[in-house]
Structures are given as structure tokens and as C-alpha cells.
Amino acid sequence: MRARLLPALLLAAAVALPAGCSGAQEAPAKSPTQRLEAARATLEKAGTVTLDLKSADVPGRQNGVTAATGGGVVSATEPKFRGTITGTVKGVGATVEVIAIGDETWLKLFTPDFEPFDLSTLNAPNPATFFDPGKGIAGLLPETASPTAGGQVRAGRDVLTQISGTLPAQRVEDLFHLGEGDGTYKVTYGLTDADQLRTATLVGPFFGGSDSTYTLTLTEYGAPVVVDRP
């Protein structure tokens, strides 16, 4: 009798167990706001990152930076950048090498060596600012209003989760030195499963009138980046 009763008791006990007790529970999915905060923290902790900036639908002969590429050091006290920037000044386009450390900048502008240069005279952004945790790219993430999760897209080897929202126009103008500081800009971020911010695409009236698009791509988190004063 006992031999017949034991299997029945075991079966009843298994059925009575809550579903969650059958194994480890999965962690609840993060909200879009939590994902952006995690991406901000990941970027700040990385210390270094490679930046590639591209633009689209920029009106011809408009003054301003249209592209940049190089390595940056993320720091609240002395952010750094070394690479190239492309832009237009008084209708003339050029690509120049630049070193930026804190508020100081040096350019190879028709010279064999780096020379000190005040980018504010061209109303151009200091590229080191992009790597300031508060004022730069990382600081955009917590200021994104109404973040909404979208679908997934492939970017090279990465599959990115998209999160869209809006940014204050003044915040965008402060970073890019473009726009008029009124209203909002659309932004779409692409985040990896490891909460690395891989892309940030901003759309709005950077030059007034019709919209233009700027896309930031961040790679090589934590890779060595050397930026010294020339």
C-alpha cells in the first residue's frame, strides 16, 4: 500500500508547488529610464571611448561642425579628445586635427604643428566637452524626456535596443553650438545588452528651418587613449 501511495504524494506535492519555485526567477525588465541611467553609468565608468560623429541633411555652406572622429577621455575635471573634426567656416569646408584638454584646444590649421586655438571664435564646440559626464554625451541620457522603448536593430556585430525621447533644444545647442535653444529635439539611442550606449541620433533644426540629423557612435569602451598637451 505504501509503495502505491508514495508516487501519488510526490505528484501532488509537485503540482502544489508555486510556479516560481521550479527554478531561478528572471529579473524584471528594466524600464527605459533605468536603461538610460545604466548606460550613463557605464559610459562614465569606462574612462575612455572612441567617438564617430556624422551628420545628414545639413544645408550647404552653413557654418558648423559636420563630423568628428577620435578618442576621448571621460572626466568631470579634465575631459580630453584627440582626433579630427570636419566643418564649414564662412562657406569653406575643412578637416583638421585637434587636441582638446579641458578648456584648452590646439589645431593643425594650415600648420605643421599643433597651435593653440580658441574654438569659440568660430562658435565651434570644444570636442572635449562631449566627454564631460555632466555637460557631454553622458549628461544627455538623464535629461531625455518621455523615453520609450522601441524595437531592436543590428549595428555591425551588435543588436541594439532603441529608446526614443526628446531633449531640450538649449541642451543640444550648448553641446553642439548649433540651433536656437527653443523647443525640443528628437533623440533615439541604441543600447547594447551590456548597457553600453552605442549610438545617439538627434534630429532637429540645428541650422534653423528644416531638420538636420547628427549621429554619435561610441565604441571601444575602456580602450587605451593617450591625449597629451603638444
DODRENMAR-438034 format. One line per 8 residues: their letters; for each residue z, y, x of N, C-alpha, C. Coordinates in nm, 4 decimals, padded with zeros to 6 digits. Each point is the difference from the previous one (the first is absolute). Example, Ala and Ser with C-alpha at 12.3 -4.5 7.8 and 13.67 -1.06 7.14 Angstrom:
AS> 00.7800 -00.5690 01.3190 00.0000 00.1190 -00.0890 00.0000 00.1200 00.0900  -00.0720 00.1050 -00.0350 00.0060 00.1190 00.0820 00.0730 00.1090 -00.0770
REM end
This chain:
MRARLLPA> 00.0000 -00.1212 00.0828 00.0000 00.1212 -00.0828 00.0000 00.1263 00.0863  00.0862 -00.0061 00.1062 00.0060 00.1161 00.0889 -00.1337 00.0245 00.0706  -00.0689 -00.1066 00.0347 -00.1286 00.0147 00.0703 -00.1019 00.0704 -00.0862  00.0063 -00.0226 -00.1332 -00.0933 00.0668 -00.0902 00.0424 00.1445 -00.0267  00.1295 00.0249 00.0007 00.0517 00.1326 -00.0352 -00.0227 00.1021 00.1116  00.0059 -00.0418 00.1268 -00.0094 00.0930 00.1133 -00.1318 00.0758 00.0036  -00.1184 -00.0649 -00.0147 -00.1265 00.0773 00.0003 -00.0071 00.1005 -00.1134  00.0541 -00.0353 -00.1163 -00.0037 00.0919 -00.1136 00.0855 00.1226 00.0271
LLLAAAVA> 00.1158 -00.0198 00.0617 00.0873 00.1142 00.0333 -00.0655 00.0920 00.1026  -00.0645 -00.0588 00.1006 -00.0666 00.0812 00.1022 -00.1124 00.0826 -00.0596  -00.0758 -00.0605 -00.0939 -00.1094 00.0715 -00.0643 00.0527 00.1151 -00.0836  00.1079 -00.0236 -00.0736 00.0582 00.1053 -00.0818 00.0511 00.1149 00.0858  00.0601 -00.0318 00.1147 00.0517 00.1044 00.0883 -00.1133 00.0844 00.0569  -00.1124 -00.0656 00.0339 -00.1142 00.0729 00.0554 -00.0595 00.0955 -00.1006  -00.0095 -00.0454 -00.1263 -00.0542 00.0849 -00.1056 00.0911 00.1179 -00.0270  00.1301 -00.0202 00.0114 00.0967 00.1055 -00.0298 00.0070 00.1062 00.1076
LPAGCSGA> -00.0472 -00.0298 00.1205 00.0066 00.0980 00.1085 -00.0881 00.1188 -00.0316  00.0462 00.1253 00.0278 -00.0854 00.1178 -00.0174 -00.1213 -00.0094 00.0905  -00.1088 00.0572 -00.0471 -00.1255 -00.0065 00.0774 00.0158 00.0601 00.1374  00.0803 00.1057 00.0122 00.0149 00.0680 00.1286 00.0752 -00.0807 00.1017  00.0700 -00.1079 -00.0420 00.0796 -00.0780 00.0933 -00.0820 -00.1057 00.0708  -00.1272 -00.0142 -00.0365 -00.0821 -00.1050 00.0591 -00.0445 00.0343 00.1411  00.0153 00.1238 00.0388 -00.0398 00.0414 00.1345 00.0328 00.1448 00.0207  -00.0392 00.0550 00.1164 00.0289 00.1398 00.0323 -00.0790 00.0924 -00.0927
QEAPAKSP> 00.0666 00.1017 -00.0512 -00.0664 00.0970 -00.0861 -00.0820 00.0982 00.0830  -00.1153 00.0405 -00.0522 -00.0818 00.0991 00.0671 00.0602 00.1383 -00.0186  -00.0093 00.0816 00.1037 00.0508 00.1368 -00.0098 -00.0843 00.0777 -00.1002  00.0630 00.0859 -00.0780 -00.0773 00.0795 -00.0964 -00.1008 00.0888 00.0720  -00.1139 00.0192 -00.0630 -00.1046 00.0834 00.0600 00.0487 00.1434 00.0137  -00.0385 00.0634 00.1106 00.0369 00.1395 00.0218 -00.0828 00.0909 -00.0898  00.0594 00.1084 -00.0433 -00.0725 00.1002 -00.0769 -00.0909 00.0782 00.0943  -00.1003 00.0717 -00.0519 -00.0843 00.0833 00.0872 00.0810 00.0987 00.0831
TQRLEAAR> 00.1034 00.0594 -00.0595 00.0845 00.0935 00.0758 00.0704 -00.0705 00.1144  00.0504 -00.1203 -00.0246 00.0669 -00.0759 00.1050 -00.0977 -00.0415 00.1093  -00.1226 -00.0350 -00.0376 -00.1006 -00.0363 00.1006 -00.0326 00.1186 00.0889  -00.0126 00.1184 -00.0592 -00.0296 00.1192 00.0800 00.1164 00.0337 00.0923  00.1216 -00.0171 -00.0471 00.1156 00.0270 00.0847 00.0064 -00.0999 00.1154  -00.0311 -00.1254 -00.0289 -00.0032 -00.1002 00.1061 -00.1083 00.0321 00.1025  -00.1158 00.0456 -00.0459 -00.1086 00.0361 00.0906 00.0386 00.1201 00.0855  00.0708 00.0954 -00.0603 00.0468 00.1160 00.0775 00.0930 -00.0452 00.1119
ATLEKAGT> 00.0949 -00.0874 -00.0326 00.0951 -00.0473 00.0998 -00.0698 -00.0800 00.1097  -00.0976 -00.0818 -00.0385 -00.0732 -00.0802 00.0979 -00.0759 00.0886 00.0979  -00.0634 00.1049 -00.0501 -00.0748 00.0915 00.0864 00.0945 00.0739 00.0943  00.1121 00.0447 -00.0522 00.0943 00.0735 00.0847 00.0580 -00.0889 00.1092  00.0294 -00.1259 -00.0335 00.0581 -00.0914 00.0974 -00.1013 -00.0473 00.1034  -00.1298 00.0066 -00.0339 -00.1034 -00.0498 00.0909 -00.0002 00.0750 00.1321  00.0299 00.1289 -00.0042 00.0038 00.0795 00.1225 -00.1348 00.0502 00.0449  -00.1019 -00.0854 -00.0087 -00.1356 00.0396 00.0381 -00.0986 -00.0596 -00.0995
VTLDLKSA> -00.1169 00.0614 -00.0087 -00.1033 -00.0476 -00.0915 -00.1326 00.0638 00.0389  -00.1092 -00.0658 -00.0343 -00.1331 00.0552 00.0244 -00.0541 00.0589 -00.1297  -00.0563 00.1197 00.0104 -00.0508 00.0731 -00.1157 -00.1520 00.0126 00.0060  -00.0629 -00.0238 -00.1150 -00.1435 00.0273 -00.0144 -00.0169 00.0800 -00.1293  -00.0467 00.1231 00.0120 -00.0182 00.0890 -00.1145 -00.1482 00.0231 -00.0231  -00.0433 -00.0207 -00.1240 -00.1391 00.0251 -00.0363 -00.0040 00.0844 -00.1273  -00.1134 00.0652 -00.0232 -00.0152 00.0839 -00.1191 -00.1342 -00.0279 -00.0653  -00.0106 00.0380 -00.1273 -00.1248 -00.0167 -00.0751 -00.0130 00.1145 -00.0988
DVPGRQNG> -00.1239 00.0331 -00.0323 -00.0309 00.1058 -00.0967 00.0549 00.1356 00.0428  -00.0009 00.0251 00.1314 00.0415 00.1305 00.0514 -00.1209 00.0944 -00.0054  00.0137 00.1166 -00.0618 -00.1128 00.0941 -00.0053 -00.0493 00.0359 00.1398  -00.1301 00.0118 00.0162 -00.0576 00.0320 00.1295 00.0467 00.1340 00.0536  00.0220 00.0036 00.1329 00.0344 00.1219 00.0732 00.1354 00.0574 -00.0419  00.0851 -00.0808 -00.0614 00.1336 00.0456 -00.0341 00.0927 -00.0193 00.1197  00.0824 00.1007 00.0281 00.0938 -00.0102 00.1103 00.1102 -00.0996 -00.0337  00.0389 -00.0803 00.0998 00.1106 -00.0936 -00.0195 -00.0226 -00.1298 00.0741
VTAATGGG> 00.1074 -00.0765 00.0151 -00.0070 -00.1300 00.0653 -00.0594 -00.1016 -00.0971  -00.0949 -00.0811 00.0492 -00.0647 -00.0999 -00.0847 00.0258 -00.1426 00.0474  00.0488 -00.0183 00.1228 00.0266 -00.1344 00.0507 00.0953 00.0086 00.1183  00.0676 -00.1098 00.0273 00.0874 -00.0090 00.1163 00.0267 -00.1465 00.0285  00.0238 -00.0319 00.1251 00.0373 -00.1357 00.0373 00.0838 00.0050 00.1267  00.1019 -00.0863 00.0064 00.0850 -00.0012 00.1176 00.1326 -00.0669 -00.0273  00.0887 00.0054 00.0998 00.1305 -00.0619 -00.0117 00.1082 00.1040 -00.0187  00.1016 -00.0346 -00.0801 00.1071 00.0933 -00.0270 00.1364 -00.0617 00.0233
VVSATEPK> 00.0955 00.0859 00.0331 00.1395 -00.0393 00.0167 00.0789 00.0613 -00.1146  00.0631 -00.0851 -00.0806 00.0749 00.0460 -00.1163 00.1383 00.0462 00.0452  00.0304 00.1272 -00.0240 00.1279 00.0554 00.0443 00.0341 00.1227 -00.0822  00.1274 00.0125 -00.0364 00.0445 00.1177 -00.0744 00.0219 00.1189 00.0915  00.0195 -00.0250 00.1291 00.0277 00.1085 00.0945 -00.1214 00.0401 00.0831  -00.0856 -00.0979 00.0354 -00.1162 00.0321 00.0828 -00.1142 -00.0970 -00.0301  -00.0625 00.0142 -00.1144 -00.1156 -00.0855 -00.0291 -00.1130 00.0291 00.0973  -00.0853 -00.1027 00.0246 -00.1056 00.0160 00.0992 -00.1303 -00.0608 -00.0505
FRGTITGT> -00.1099 00.0492 00.0565 -00.1322 -00.0539 -00.0311 -00.0908 00.0210 00.1196  -00.0832 -00.1000 00.0256 -00.1077 00.0163 00.0977 -00.1224 -00.0702 -00.0532  -00.1116 00.0730 -00.0045 -00.1238 -00.0572 -00.0512 -00.1065 00.1065 -00.0113  -00.0825 -00.0108 -00.1020 -00.1066 00.0975 -00.0226 00.0090 00.0515 -00.1438  -00.0417 00.1234 -00.0187 -00.0122 00.0567 -00.1340 -00.1404 00.0571 -00.0144  -00.0526 -00.0123 -00.1199 -00.1326 00.0532 -00.0315 00.0151 00.1024 -00.1103  -00.0659 00.1114 00.0160 00.0093 00.1029 -00.1020 -00.1095 00.1030 00.0122  00.0087 00.0989 -00.0872 -00.0991 00.1070 -00.0027 00.0722 00.1332 00.0090
VKGVGATV> -00.0467 00.0852 00.0895 00.0544 00.1347 00.0163 -00.1156 00.0989 -00.0069  00.0070 00.0889 -00.0967 -00.1054 00.0999 -00.0189 -00.1373 -00.0660 -00.0112  -00.0045 -00.1124 -00.0725 -00.1260 -00.0671 -00.0258 -00.0485 -00.0903 00.1105  00.0744 -00.0090 00.1103 -00.0414 -00.0830 00.1136 00.0927 -00.1206 00.0095  -00.0585 -00.1199 -00.0002 00.0785 -00.1217 00.0087 00.0178 -00.0453 00.1435  00.1160 -00.0619 00.0291 00.0264 -00.0490 00.1348 00.1077 -00.1075 -00.0056  -00.0031 -00.0887 00.0999 00.1050 -00.0997 00.0192 00.0651 00.0261 00.1347  00.1319 00.0148 00.0007 00.0702 00.0357 00.1238 00.1175 -00.0947 00.0212
EVIAIGDE> 00.0353 -00.0188 00.1260 00.1195 -00.0762 00.0342 00.1216 00.0911 -00.0144  00.1100 -00.0590 -00.0461 00.1189 00.0803 -00.0240 00.1248 -00.0783 00.0365  00.0968 00.0709 00.0532 00.1360 -00.0504 00.0197 00.0918 00.0930 -00.0763  00.0872 -00.0574 -00.0814 00.0952 00.0802 -00.0766 00.1386 -00.0614 00.0149  00.0946 00.0816 00.0425 00.1388 -00.0431 00.0170 00.0885 00.1044 -00.0653  00.0632 -00.0360 -00.1086 00.0784 00.0986 -00.0735 -00.0892 00.1135 -00.0466  00.0390 00.1227 00.0331 -00.0788 00.1171 -00.0386 -00.1066 00.0368 00.1023  -00.0045 -00.0693 00.1129 -00.0951 00.0331 00.1066 -00.1278 -00.0829 -00.0145
TWLKLFTP> -00.1131 00.0624 00.0267 -00.1270 -00.0704 -00.0049 -00.0876 00.0405 00.1176  -00.0780 -00.0975 00.0482 -00.0950 00.0229 00.1080 -00.1343 -00.0593 -00.0417  -00.1066 00.0706 00.0319 -00.1345 -00.0454 -00.0349 -00.0906 00.0002 00.1215  -00.0958 -00.0932 -00.0005 -00.1137 00.0092 00.0915 -00.1122 00.0640 -00.0790  -00.0044 00.1316 00.0008 -00.0973 00.0744 -00.0784 -00.0969 00.0683 00.0961  -00.1103 -00.0718 00.0295 -00.0999 00.0491 00.0969 00.0627 00.0197 00.1376  00.1038 -00.0779 00.0321 00.0664 00.0068 00.1308 00.0195 -00.1417 00.0519  00.0033 -00.0196 00.1333 00.0188 -00.1352 00.0548 00.1425 -00.0501 -00.0160
DFEPFDLS> 00.0941 00.0910 -00.0138 00.1399 -00.0374 -00.0101 00.0596 00.0486 -00.1320  00.1136 -00.0581 -00.0354 00.0706 00.0467 -00.1187 00.0582 00.1384 00.0247  -00.0194 00.0877 -00.0973 00.0531 00.1354 00.0078 00.0859 00.0279 -00.1235  00.1091 00.0755 00.0163 00.0824 00.0344 -00.1173 -00.0844 00.0722 -00.1044  00.0252 -00.0330 -00.1256 -00.0780 00.0617 -00.1073 00.0853 00.0075 -00.1255  -00.0043 00.1127 -00.0660 00.0748 00.0213 -00.1232 -00.0910 -00.0309 -00.1182  00.0184 -00.1169 -00.0598 -00.0863 -00.0419 -00.1091 00.0135 00.0886 -00.1234  00.1109 00.0702 -00.0110 00.0184 00.0869 -00.1166 -00.1006 00.1139 -00.0025
TLNAPNPA> -00.0563 00.0347 00.1168 -00.1011 00.1056 00.0032 -00.1273 -00.0435 -00.0719  -00.0174 -00.1316 -00.0156 -00.1147 -00.0541 -00.0732 00.0417 -00.0482 -00.1387  00.1259 00.0213 -00.0338 00.0568 -00.0533 -00.1246 -00.0190 -00.1510 -00.0076  00.0124 -00.0648 00.1169 -00.0148 -00.1453 00.0071 00.1383 -00.0642 00.0084  00.0176 -00.1193 -00.0554 00.1308 -00.0654 00.0054 00.0316 -00.0518 00.1388  00.1272 00.0021 00.0335 00.0460 -00.0634 00.1230 00.0079 -00.1500 -00.0281  -00.0801 -00.0827 00.0679 -00.0017 -00.1434 -00.0334 00.1321 -00.0698 00.0249  00.0864 00.0561 00.0848 00.1312 -00.0614 00.0210 00.0823 00.0014 -00.1282
TFFDPGKG> -00.0238 00.0991 -00.0854 00.0771 00.0113 -00.1243 -00.0200 -00.1219 -00.0890  -00.1144 -00.0656 00.0096 -00.0254 -00.1181 -00.0820 00.1004 -00.1114 00.0298  00.0663 00.0060 00.1155 00.0924 -00.1048 00.0416 00.1460 00.0450 -00.0083  00.0235 00.1147 -00.0627 00.1359 00.0438 -00.0307 00.0450 -00.0747 -00.1258  00.1117 -00.0736 00.0042 00.0396 -00.0812 -00.1155 00.0193 00.0797 -00.1282  00.0409 00.1267 00.0116 00.0223 00.0808 -00.1185 -00.1213 00.0796 -00.0432  -00.0672 00.0636 00.0950 -00.1109 00.0885 -00.0310 -00.1345 -00.0711 -00.0032  -00.0069 -00.1191 00.0579 -00.1287 -00.0655 00.0186 -00.0341 -00.1038 -00.1042
IAGLLPET> -00.0719 -00.1035 00.0444 -00.0507 -00.1023 -00.0916 00.1141 -00.0722 -00.0705  00.1029 -00.0396 00.0764 00.1117 -00.0724 -00.0605 00.0672 00.0823 -00.1086  00.0045 00.1315 00.0196 00.0642 00.0860 -00.0976 -00.0757 00.0139 -00.1306  -00.1283 -00.0368 -00.0006 -00.0772 00.0058 -00.1242 00.0466 -00.1056 -00.0998  00.0439 -00.1142 00.0504 00.0284 -00.1143 -00.0868 00.1089 00.0288 -00.1031  00.1175 00.0517 00.0392 00.1018 00.0258 -00.1016 -00.0318 00.1185 -00.0902  -00.0976 00.0822 00.0372 -00.0360 00.1152 -00.0819 -00.1108 -00.0321 -00.1007  -00.0437 -00.1257 -00.0012 -00.1056 -00.0412 -00.0919 00.0557 -00.0121 -00.1417
ASPTAGGQ> -00.0591 00.0728 -00.0923 00.0461 -00.0006 -00.1385 -00.0692 -00.1102 -00.0797  00.0745 -00.0601 -00.0929 -00.0525 -00.1027 -00.0925 -00.0778 -00.1099 00.0714  00.0595 -00.0621 00.1043 -00.0724 -00.1075 00.0686 -00.0239 -00.1193 -00.0913  -00.1222 -00.0508 00.0033 -00.0392 -00.1100 -00.0876 -00.0700 -00.1070 00.0817  00.0428 -00.1243 -00.0173 -00.0622 -00.1105 00.0726 -00.1371 -00.0307 -00.0582  -00.0955 -00.0244 00.0894 -00.1347 -00.0361 -00.0426 -00.0343 -00.1399 00.0466  -00.1270 -00.0240 00.0201 -00.0440 -00.1311 00.0439 00.0093 -00.0154 00.1506  -00.0595 -00.1070 00.0488 -00.0021 -00.0264 00.1430 -00.1422 00.0129 00.0531
VRAGRDVL> -00.0111 00.0481 00.1235 -00.1294 00.0144 00.0653 00.0101 -00.0559 00.1406  -00.1117 -00.0436 00.0524 -00.0018 -00.0511 00.1364 -00.0428 00.1108 00.0945  00.0718 00.0116 00.1121 -00.0339 00.0944 00.1058 00.0037 -00.0762 00.1314  -00.1156 -00.0493 00.0437 -00.0029 -00.0832 00.1193 00.0749 -00.1295 -00.0244  00.1009 -00.0279 00.0834 00.0788 -00.1222 -00.0148 00.1121 00.0158 -00.1015  00.0250 00.1225 -00.0450 00.1120 00.0266 -00.0898 -00.0423 -00.0011 -00.1458  00.0898 -00.0465 -00.0846 -00.0138 00.0172 -00.1438 00.1048 00.1029 -00.0408  -00.0454 00.1121 -00.0521 00.0882 00.1131 -00.0264 00.0288 00.0143 -00.1479
TQISGTLP> 00.1266 00.0274 -00.0314 00.0385 00.0358 -00.1353 -00.0132 00.1512 -00.0148  -00.0703 00.0435 -00.1013 -00.0220 00.1427 -00.0213 00.1084 00.0594 -00.0891  00.0478 00.1175 00.0403 00.0948 00.0771 -00.0796 -00.0531 00.1427 -00.0083  -00.0176 00.0492 -00.1219 -00.0592 00.1321 -00.0215 00.1011 00.0953 -00.0617  -00.0201 00.1295 00.0255 00.0855 00.1031 -00.0568 -00.0581 00.1367 00.0299  00.0842 00.1007 -00.0004 -00.0445 00.1361 00.0314 00.0961 00.0627 00.0996  -00.0533 00.0962 00.0752 00.0786 00.0751 00.0979 -00.0115 00.1480 -00.0294  00.1071 00.0769 00.0241 -00.0102 00.1446 -00.0178 -00.1049 00.0583 00.0941
AQRVEDLF> -00.0842 00.0873 -00.0517 -00.1064 00.0589 00.0817 00.0563 00.0752 00.1201  00.1157 00.0628 -00.0172 00.0589 00.0742 00.1117 00.0358 -00.0938 00.1149  00.0463 -00.1198 -00.0337 00.0351 -00.0980 00.1033 -00.1240 -00.0412 00.0785  -00.1107 -00.0162 -00.0697 -00.1256 -00.0376 00.0656 -00.0505 00.1150 00.0866  00.0089 00.1212 -00.0510 -00.0452 00.1159 00.0779 00.0821 00.0162 00.1273  00.1319 -00.0209 -00.0102 00.0864 00.0141 00.1172 -00.0397 -00.0978 00.1101  -00.0427 -00.1204 -00.0389 -00.0333 -00.1020 00.0991 -00.1405 00.0180 00.0557  -00.0971 00.0268 -00.0873 -00.1402 00.0063 00.0423 -00.0482 00.1410 00.0310
HLGEGDGT> 00.0769 00.1008 -00.0395 -00.0438 00.1397 00.0106 -00.1295 00.0225 -00.0779  -00.0103 -00.0703 -00.1116 -00.1153 00.0129 -00.0882 00.0486 00.0061 -00.1436  -00.0785 00.0611 -00.0876 00.0374 00.0100 -00.1399 00.0699 00.1312 -00.0298  00.0419 00.0143 -00.1247 00.0584 00.1262 -00.0429 00.1448 -00.0133 -00.0441  00.0568 -00.1184 00.0042 00.1409 -00.0164 -00.0299 00.0372 00.0016 -00.1466  -00.0971 -00.0082 -00.0908 00.0284 -00.0017 -00.1438 -00.0373 -00.1357 -00.0585  00.0760 -00.0422 -00.1006 -00.0328 -00.1236 -00.0702 00.0400 -00.1239 00.0786  -00.0769 -00.1080 -00.0188 00.0295 -00.1276 00.0645 -00.1274 -00.0628 00.0560
YKVTYGLT> 00.0202 -00.0943 00.0901 -00.1085 -00.0799 00.0571 00.0243 -00.1461 -00.0364  -00.1074 -00.0730 -00.0236 00.0128 -00.1433 -00.0249 00.0163 -00.0723 00.1334  00.0839 -00.1027 00.0007 00.0189 -00.0784 00.1218 00.0060 -00.1472 -00.0371  -00.0633 -00.0833 00.0832 00.0064 -00.1444 -00.0154 00.0362 -00.0601 00.1351  00.1096 -00.0751 00.0012 00.0453 -00.0657 00.1219 -00.0413 -00.1464 -00.0017  -00.0211 -00.0556 00.1189 -00.0230 -00.1431 00.0155 00.1089 -00.0582 00.0876  00.0815 -00.0909 -00.0539 00.1139 -00.0566 00.0706 -00.0215 -00.1485 00.0270  00.0378 -00.0431 00.1195 -00.0060 -00.1420 00.0328 00.1203 -00.0719 -00.0620
DADQLRTA> -00.0019 -00.1337 00.0049 00.1130 -00.0774 -00.0503 00.1275 00.0283 00.0787  -00.0160 00.0461 00.1249 00.1158 00.0314 00.0845 00.0450 00.1448 -00.0175  -00.0503 00.0666 -00.1043 00.0363 00.1389 -00.0301 -00.0397 00.0962 00.1116  -00.1132 -00.0282 00.0628 -00.0602 00.0985 00.0902 -00.0987 00.0834 -00.0797  00.0109 00.1319 00.0148 -00.1008 00.0882 -00.0586 -00.1263 -00.0120 00.0841  -00.1055 -00.0547 -00.0583 -00.1247 -00.0166 00.0744 -00.0959 00.1153 -00.0292  -00.0103 00.0402 -00.1271 -00.0915 00.1088 -00.0339 00.0659 00.0968 -00.0977  -00.0435 00.1243 00.0080 00.0388 00.1023 -00.0974 -00.1238 00.0848 -00.0257
TLVGPFFG> -00.0459 00.0011 -00.1240 -00.1205 00.0741 -00.0369 00.0387 00.1136 -00.0928  -00.0296 00.1229 00.0420 00.0341 00.1193 -00.0771 -00.1274 00.0640 -00.0522  00.0003 00.0367 -00.1265 -00.1161 00.0603 -00.0643 00.0430 00.1285 -00.0692  -00.0735 00.1080 00.0273 00.0322 00.1272 -00.0636 -00.0841 00.1126 00.0578  00.0243 00.1230 -00.0445 -00.0810 00.1145 00.0435 00.0452 00.0548 00.1351  -00.0222 -00.0796 00.1046 00.0385 00.0430 00.1345 -00.0680 00.1313 00.0388  -00.1201 00.0201 -00.0496 -00.0757 00.1202 00.0343 -00.0264 00.0858 -00.1238  00.0752 -00.0232 -00.1062 -00.0255 00.0722 -00.1242 -00.1214 -00.0583 -00.0699
GSDSTYTL> -00.0139 00.0268 -00.1288 -00.1165 -00.0506 -00.0726 00.0080 -00.1499 -00.0187  -00.1062 -00.0712 00.0353 -00.0057 -00.1446 -00.0212 00.0947 -00.0730 00.0953  00.0324 -00.1258 -00.0364 00.0953 -00.0780 00.0780 -00.0618 -00.0558 00.1272  00.0835 -00.0108 00.1020 -00.0332 -00.0708 00.1228 00.1026 -00.1116 00.0186  -00.0304 -00.0927 00.0902 00.0871 -00.1148 00.0226 00.0362 -00.0120 00.1468  00.1287 -00.0222 00.0273 00.0470 -00.0288 00.1350 00.0703 -00.1353 -00.0027  -00.0371 -00.0879 00.0933 00.0602 -00.1326 00.0078 00.0655 -00.0198 00.1357  00.1291 -00.0306 -00.0019 00.0762 -00.0307 00.1199 00.0141 -00.1511 00.0107
TLTEYGAP> -00.0291 -00.0544 00.1168 00.0190 -00.1424 00.0245 00.0956 -00.0166 00.1175  00.1071 -00.0757 -00.0208 00.1018 -00.0199 00.1030 00.0013 -00.1464 00.0429  -00.0093 -00.0233 00.1306 -00.0005 -00.1359 00.0539 00.0863 -00.0038 00.1262  00.0136 -00.1197 00.0555 00.0690 -00.0216 00.1284 00.1410 00.0594 00.0001  00.0755 -00.0356 -00.1034 00.1401 00.0423 -00.0062 00.0761 -00.0527 00.1212  00.0699 00.0887 00.0703 00.0847 -00.0393 00.1108 -00.0716 -00.0275 00.1309  -00.1319 00.0127 00.0052 -00.0732 -00.0211 00.1242 00.0294 00.1145 00.0981  -00.0049 -00.0257 00.1308 00.0316 00.1051 00.0959 -00.0939 00.1197 -00.0115
VVVDRP> 00.0565 00.1194 -00.0051 -00.0754 00.1259 -00.0024 00.0646 00.0937 00.1013  -00.0784 00.0450 00.0951 00.0510 00.0903 00.1034 -00.0618 00.1373 -00.0222  00.0842 00.1000 -00.0220 -00.0451 00.1378 -00.0177 00.0854 00.0895 00.0877  -00.0583 00.0473 00.1089 00.0726 00.0863 00.0943 -00.0631 00.1400 00.0016  00.0809 00.0970 00.0376 -00.0531 00.1350 00.0179 -00.0957 00.0044 00.1170  -00.1144 00.0632 -00.0181 -00.0986 00.0032 00.1114 00.0473 00.0905 00.1136
REM end
